[in-house]
Amino acid sequence: MYRQRTALLQFTRRLLASFFVLVLWGGAQAHAGDTVQDLEVFVRAGCPHCEAAKIFLSQLHRERPSLRIAIHDIAEDSATRQRLMTLTVERGLTTVGVPTFVIGTEVIVGFLSADTRGADIRARLDQQAQGTAAPLPVDGVSTRWFGELRVRDLGLPLFRLRIGLLDGFKPCLIWVLLFMLSLLVTLANRMKMLLIAGTLVAVEGLAYFAFMAAWLNLLLFIGISRITELVLGAVEVLAGAVNIKDFWAFERGISLSIPETAKPGLYERIRRILKAENMTAALL
């Protein structure tokens, strides 16, 4: 009986020892496979800023051979796109774009040159290496015509003005504003003018936001790929060709303009709003 107990105890000890060896070995393997990246970059095929970023990253890796860089293409993997969206939401950023750089807990969006955004990335990596990392504010955007626009260089009013010019010049919108102004100047009540014009601007803002949100969710659903770019580009080229046709052959063939037959009814409805006695109903 004593020998059996001794043999059982030794077997149990060996079994437990084997179990702990397997656990420790498995944990070591898991940690070995869990490669921590110093710099993660989200890019998209066909993006010129992403190509410039890749050139910068190659140079950066030559300067810092020990730097661990992981590059993810959001056009190839839906899980990567979802992770980029999650990171953006978690960091409280309002802009989703590529290239996006993740350094530790910081997210930097956009790239124009090694002297601008590249300098920010180098500074952030140096801070991380020294253990004194501090958040780098996203205080600018990269543009093709105006270069790198930074709040600290331009000041907030001028920064907002130049950003607004990039997206605010729309001929159709200017026509609507001029038309509304021509009707509003006939009103004698300034408060009424303010309410009508303010409602117009507020509703336009909400409408643009709704369209942008819808497009963003559609692109996230169908995926951002070269085919998607070609389809959207073809639609834009077709719309541009129709508008060019209107310049040379107005009111002939297909057109995206408001039909002349519809304009009198549109004008009349707007005049009824301006002349309405019940302001609440008019604004609605």
N, C-alpha and C positions, 0 to 999 in steps of 0.2 A: 504493500500500500504506500509506503514511504517513497519507494522508487518511482511509483506511478505519479505521485504528487510532484516529485522533483522534476521528472520528465515533462509533466504538464506545465510546470512553472517555467522551465527553460524554453519550452515551445512558445508559451505566451510572451515571454520576454523577447524572443527572436521575432515573433509576429509584430509586436509593438514597435521594435526597433526598425523593422522593414517598413512598417507603416509611416513612421516619422521620417525615414530616409526618402520615401516616395513623396511625402508631402513637401519636405524641404526642397527636393529636386524639382518637383513640379512648380513650386513657388519661384525658384530661381529661374526656371525656364520661362515662366510667365513674365517675370521682370525683365528677362533678357529680350523677350519679344515685344515688350512695351517700350518702344523707342520714343523717348521724349524729344520733340523737335524744338530747336531754338526759335525757328521762324517757319511759320506756315503761310502759304500764299495761295489764294484762290484766283484763278485766271479763267479765261474763256478763249477758245480757238477763234481766230479772226479779229481779236481785239488789238488795235495798234498800241494802246497803252500797256497791255499785257506783254506784248513782244518787247517793248522798251524795258519793262520791268524784268523780263527774263535775262536780257543782256546785262542789266545792272546786277542781278543776282549772281550771274556767272562771274562777274568781276569781283563781287563781294566774297564769293566762295574762294576765289584765288587769293584774295587778301587775308581771309580767315579760314584756313583749311579745316579747322576743327568745328566750324559752324555747321549745324545740322539744319538743312532746309528741305521742306516737303512742299511740293507744288501740286495742287489739285485743280483739275479742269472741270468746271461746273457743267459744261456741255456734255460730258461723257457719263456723269453719274448723278442720278437724282438724289441719292443720299448726301452727296457733297453739296448740292444746291440747298437741301434742307438744312444742313449744318451751318452753311453760311447765313441763311435766314435766321436761324436760332441764335447765332453769335451776334448778329446785328440787333435783334430784339433785346437780348440780354444786356448788351452794352448801351442800350438806349439811343442808338443811332437812327437818324431819320433817312439816311441814304444807303441803298443797297447797290453796290457796283463792283466792278472789277477793274484792275486788280485790288484785292483786299489782303492786307498783311496782318497776321496775328503773331504778336510777340508777347509771350506770357499771357497776361490778362488784358492786354491792350490790343485794340483793333484800329488799323490805319487804312483808310479807303482812298484809292486813287494814286496815280503815278504819272508824272510828266517828265522828270529828268533826275539824274543822279545828284544834281546840285540842290534840288529843292526837296522833294519827298525822300530822295535817297539819303540826304543829310539827316532828316528826321529819323529814318530807320536805323542809321548808324548810331545816332545819339541814344536811341532807345535800347539798342543792343548793348552799348557800352554801360548804360545805367543798369541793365539787367545783370551784366557780368560783374559789376561792382556791388550788386545787392542794394542799390539806392534807386531802384526804379520808381519813377513818378509818372503819372498819366500824362501823355502828350495830347493836348486838345486837338481835335480835328477842326482847324480854324481856316481851312481854305479848300478850294476845289480846283481841279485841273481842267482847263479849257483849251480848245484848239486855237481860237483867235486871240484871246487875251492872256494866254499863258496861265501861270499859277496865280490864282487870286487868293490873297490871304487877308484876313480881317486885320491882323496887326500891322500890315503894310498900308492898307487902304483906309482904315477907319471904318466903323460900322455903317454909317450912312452911304459912303461911296461904294463900299462892298455890296450893299443891298441894291444900289442903283445899277451897278454893272451886271450883277447876277440877274436882276429883273430884265435888263435889256437883252440878255441871252435868250430868254424864253417869252418875253412879253410882246415882241413885235409880231403881231398877227394881223394881216390886212382885213380879214373878216371881222375881227374884234374891233379894229379901229373904225370900220364902217358903222358897226352897231353903235359905238360910243358917239360918233359924230351925229348919227341920226337921232339918238336920244337927246343929245345936247341941243340940237336944233329945235326939238319939240319942248324941252324943259325951259328954254329961255323965254317962251311965251307965257309961262306961269308967273303970277305975281307973288305967290306964296313961297318964301324960301324954305320953310319947314317942309312943305309938300315936295319941293324939288329935292331936298336932302333925303327924305324918306324913299322916294321913288328911285333916285340914283343909287342910294345905299342898298336898297333891296336888289337892284339889278346886279351890282358888284358882288353882293353876298351870294346870290343864287348862282352867278357865274362861277365863283370860287368853289362852291359845293359841287356844281356840275363837273368842273374840271377834275376835282378830287375824285369824284365817283368814277369818271372815265379812266383816270390814271390807276386807281385801285383795281378796276375791272381788268385793264390790260395787264397789270402786274400779275394778278392771280391767274389770268389765262396763260401767260407765258410760263409761269411756274408750273401750271398743270400740264401743258403740252411739251415743256422742256425748251431750253435755249440751245438751238443747234444751228448748223449752217443752213439746213433746209428752211428753218423758221426765218432766218435772216433773209434768205433769197425770196421767200414768199412775201414778207413784209416790204422788202425793197421793191419788188415788182408792183405791189399795190401803190406804193408811193410814186414810182416812176409813171404808172398809168394815170394817177391823179394829176401829177405835174403835166403830163402830155395833154390831158383834157383842158387844163387851165391855159396852157400855151395855145392850144387850138382856139379857145375862146378869144384870145387876143387878136388872132388873125381872122377868125370866122365866127364872130359872136352871133348867138341865137341860131346857129346851124349845127345840126347833129346833136350828139350827146353833150350834156353840160352839167356841171355841179353847181351852177349859180341858181339863185332863187328865181323861179319863173316869173316873167313880167305879169302874168295873169294872177299870180298869188300876192303880189305886192300891194295892190289896193286894199284887199281884205286885211293884210298885216298892218298897214298904216292905220286903218280905221279902228282896229282893235286896240292899238296903242293909244290912239287919241281918246278912245272911251275910257281907258285907264287914267289918263291925265286929267280928264274932265269929270271923273267920278266924284260924287258927293260923299259916298261912303268910302273912306280911305282904307279901312281894314279890308273890305271886299276887293278894292282895287289892288292892294298889295298882294293879296292871296292870288 
